[in-house]
Amino acid sequence: MRIPPRAARIGAAAAVLSALLVGGTVSATTADASVVSAASVGGICHSALPPQADDTLGLIAQGGPYPYSQDGTVFSNREGVLPSQSSGYYHEYTVVTPGAPTRGTRRIVTGEGSQEDYYTSDHYATFDLIDFGC
C-alpha cells in the first residue's frame, strides 16, 4: 500500500484526530486550530479506507491525471461541515465507486494550509480526517 507524501506532514492533524478518538481536548495554535472541528468531523484510519481511496490519494500525490474533470476543483464547503476556511482552501477528488453509473458519492477533500485530507462516503454529509498513522 502506498502512502502519499502529504502523510508525512500531518503533525497537528494527528494530534487533533487522537483527541477526537479518545474524547480529549486539544491545545492548538491559531494555525492548527483550523485543522479540524471536533463537532463536525470524525476520523478514519488510512487502512480502513476503500482501496479506491488509496488510488485517489496516489493520484493527488502525483498531481494527476484524474479520471473526472471535476477532480481538483475548489470545494466550497457550502454544507459547513469542514472547518471554515477562505475560498480556494479545499479541493475535491472523486473516489471511484465500482459499479456506479456516475461519480458516486465518495470523495477526498484536501485542505491546503495544514495538508489535511478528509474522506466522505456520503457526498459531503459527513467527513472523516484521514489518519495515515494507523
Secondary structure, 3 states (H helix, E strand, C coil): CCCCHHHHHCHHHHHHHHHHHHCCCCCCCHHHHCCCCCCCEEEEEHHHCCHHHHHHHHHHHHCCCCCCCCCCEEECCCCCCCCCCCCCCEEEEECCCCCCCCCCCCEEEEECCCCEEEEECCCCCCEEEEECCC
